[in-house]
């Protein structure tokens, strides 16, 4: 073989990494039970290796699988573990990702008060990041939660705030639709 034809040597991957990658493949192939098993094995192996980042990644994936199954308690446990590691490593973007997942989990579980508290934190983060689309999306979710709780006043306020953000960016049609939603909610 010439130099160009030689395959590049594969880097040696730990068993933990191999299990993690297998879990990702199982998820891609829509096999969540197999994925959960692989991520669980990866989690244990990463713990033995002392690989915090690996533990956080595996715990996050396990949280996602549990959330999909509706196992709120276990999902929160995995997310909290990943969150603590991300805090230790001051990984702000991963922390934010987990905060959004936890907020959605609470909303899906119909724990509206907790969902509102968490989505308020998400909204604060989007504001700090100066991300108007993220803010608008979060305000619309908050409006849905307030409607589910029967708090039409706060739902209308959330829609009007989202409309104001759209208006600031001269998105008049979007702003008008949101103002119409707010007005309709207040009529009923």
C-alpha positions as CSV (number, residue, x, y, z in Angstrom):
1,X,0.0,0.0,0.0
2,X,1.2,3.5,-0.7
3,X,1.2,6.0,2.1
4,X,-2.1,7.5,0.9
5,X,-3.9,4.2,0.8
6,X,-3.0,3.2,4.3
7,X,-6.0,3.4,6.6
8,X,-5.5,5.9,9.4
9,X,-4.9,4.1,12.7
10,X,-8.1,4.0,14.8
11,X,-7.7,5.8,18.1
12,X,-8.2,3.4,21.0
13,X,-11.6,4.1,22.5
14,X,-12.5,3.0,26.0
15,X,-15.3,0.6,26.6
16,X,-17.3,3.5,28.1
17,X,-16.9,5.5,24.8
18,X,-17.9,2.4,22.8
19,X,-21.0,1.8,24.9
20,X,-21.9,5.5,24.6
21,X,-21.6,5.4,20.8
22,X,-23.6,2.2,20.7
23,X,-26.3,4.0,22.7
24,X,-26.4,6.8,20.2
25,X,-26.7,4.3,17.3
26,X,-29.6,2.6,19.2
27,X,-31.3,6.0,19.6
28,X,-30.9,6.7,15.9
29,X,-32.4,3.3,15.1
30,X,-35.4,4.0,17.4
31,X,-34.4,1.4,19.9
32,X,-34.7,3.3,23.3
33,X,-34.5,0.2,25.5
34,X,-31.3,-0.9,23.9
35,X,-30.0,2.7,24.0
36,X,-30.8,3.0,27.7
37,X,-28.9,-0.2,28.4
38,X,-25.9,1.0,26.5
39,X,-25.9,4.4,28.1
40,X,-26.3,2.8,31.5
41,X,-23.2,0.7,30.8
42,X,-21.4,3.7,29.6
43,X,-22.3,5.7,32.7
44,X,-20.9,3.0,35.0
45,X,-17.7,2.7,32.9
46,X,-17.2,6.4,32.8
47,X,-17.6,6.5,36.6
48,X,-14.9,3.8,36.9
49,X,-12.6,5.8,34.6
50,X,-13.3,9.0,36.6
51,X,-14.5,10.7,33.4
52,X,-16.9,13.4,34.6
53,X,-17.8,14.7,31.1
54,X,-18.6,11.1,30.0
55,X,-20.8,10.6,33.1
56,X,-22.6,13.9,32.4
57,X,-23.2,13.0,28.8
58,X,-24.5,9.5,29.6
59,X,-26.7,10.8,32.4
60,X,-28.1,13.4,30.1
61,X,-29.0,10.8,27.5
62,X,-30.6,8.6,30.1
63,X,-32.6,11.6,31.3
64,X,-33.8,12.1,27.7
65,X,-34.9,8.4,27.4
66,X,-36.7,8.5,30.8
67,X,-38.4,11.8,29.9
68,X,-39.7,10.2,26.7
69,X,-41.1,7.3,28.7
70,X,-42.8,9.8,31.1
71,X,-40.6,8.7,34.0
72,X,-40.3,12.1,35.5
73,X,-38.5,11.2,38.8
74,X,-35.8,9.2,37.1
75,X,-35.4,11.7,34.3
76,X,-34.9,14.5,36.9
77,X,-32.4,12.4,38.8
78,X,-30.3,11.9,35.6
79,X,-30.6,15.6,34.6
80,X,-29.7,16.8,38.1
81,X,-26.6,14.6,38.0
82,X,-25.5,15.9,34.6
83,X,-26.3,19.5,35.8
84,X,-24.1,19.2,38.8
85,X,-21.2,18.1,36.7
86,X,-21.7,20.9,34.2
87,X,-21.8,23.4,37.1
88,X,-18.5,22.0,38.3
89,X,-17.0,22.5,34.9
90,X,-18.8,25.9,34.4
91,X,-20.3,24.6,31.1
92,X,-23.0,27.3,30.7
93,X,-24.4,26.1,27.4
94,X,-24.9,22.5,28.7
95,X,-26.5,23.9,31.8
96,X,-28.9,25.9,29.7
97,X,-29.7,22.8,27.6
98,X,-30.5,20.8,30.7
99,X,-32.6,23.7,32.1
100,X,-34.7,23.7,29.0
101,X,-35.2,19.9,29.2
102,X,-36.2,20.0,32.8
103,X,-38.7,22.8,32.0
104,X,-40.3,20.7,29.2
105,X,-40.3,17.7,31.4
106,X,-42.3,19.5,34.1
107,X,-44.7,20.9,31.5
108,X,-45.3,17.5,30.0
109,X,-45.8,16.1,33.5
110,X,-48.4,18.9,34.1
111,X,-46.5,20.3,37.0
112,X,-47.3,23.7,35.8
113,X,-46.0,25.8,38.7
114,X,-42.6,24.1,38.4
115,X,-42.7,24.4,34.6
116,X,-43.4,28.2,34.9
117,X,-40.5,28.6,37.4
118,X,-38.1,26.8,35.1
119,X,-39.3,28.5,31.9
120,X,-38.9,31.9,33.6
121,X,-35.3,31.0,34.2
122,X,-35.0,29.9,30.5
123,X,-36.5,33.2,29.5
124,X,-34.0,35.1,31.6
125,X,-31.2,33.2,30.0
126,X,-32.4,34.0,26.5
127,X,-32.7,37.6,27.5
128,X,-29.2,37.6,28.8
129,X,-28.0,36.0,25.5
130,X,-30.0,38.6,23.5
131,X,-31.8,35.8,21.7
132,X,-35.2,37.3,20.7
133,X,-36.4,34.1,18.9
134,X,-35.7,32.0,22.0
135,X,-37.5,34.6,24.2
136,X,-40.5,34.6,21.9
137,X,-40.7,30.8,21.7
138,X,-40.4,30.6,25.5
139,X,-43.1,33.2,26.0
140,X,-45.4,31.2,23.8
141,X,-44.8,28.1,25.8
142,X,-45.4,30.1,29.0
143,X,-48.7,31.3,27.5
144,X,-49.8,27.7,26.8
145,X,-48.9,26.7,30.4
146,X,-50.9,29.6,31.8
147,X,-53.8,28.7,29.6
148,X,-53.6,25.1,30.8
149,X,-53.7,26.5,34.4
150,X,-56.7,28.6,33.5
151,X,-54.8,31.9,34.1
152,X,-55.9,33.8,31.0
153,X,-54.6,37.1,32.2
154,X,-51.0,35.9,32.4
155,X,-51.4,34.0,29.1
156,X,-52.5,37.1,27.4
157,X,-49.6,39.1,29.0
158,X,-47.1,36.5,27.7
159,X,-48.5,36.7,24.2
160,X,-48.4,40.5,24.3
161,X,-44.8,40.5,25.5
162,X,-43.9,38.1,22.6
163,X,-45.7,40.5,20.2
164,X,-43.7,43.4,21.5
165,X,-40.4,41.6,20.8
166,X,-41.6,40.8,17.2
167,X,-42.6,44.4,16.8
168,X,-39.2,45.6,17.9
169,X,-37.8,43.6,15.0
170,X,-40.4,44.9,12.6
171,X,-42.1,41.6,12.3
172,X,-45.5,43.2,12.1
173,X,-47.5,40.2,11.0
174,X,-46.2,37.9,13.7
175,X,-46.7,40.7,16.3
176,X,-50.3,41.2,15.1
177,X,-51.1,37.5,15.3
178,X,-49.9,37.3,18.9
179,X,-51.8,40.4,19.9
180,X,-54.9,38.8,18.3
181,X,-54.3,35.7,20.4
182,X,-54.0,37.8,23.6
183,X,-57.3,39.7,22.7
184,X,-59.1,36.5,22.0
185,X,-58.0,34.9,25.2
186,X,-59.2,37.9,27.2
187,X,-62.6,37.8,25.5
188,X,-63.3,34.2,26.6
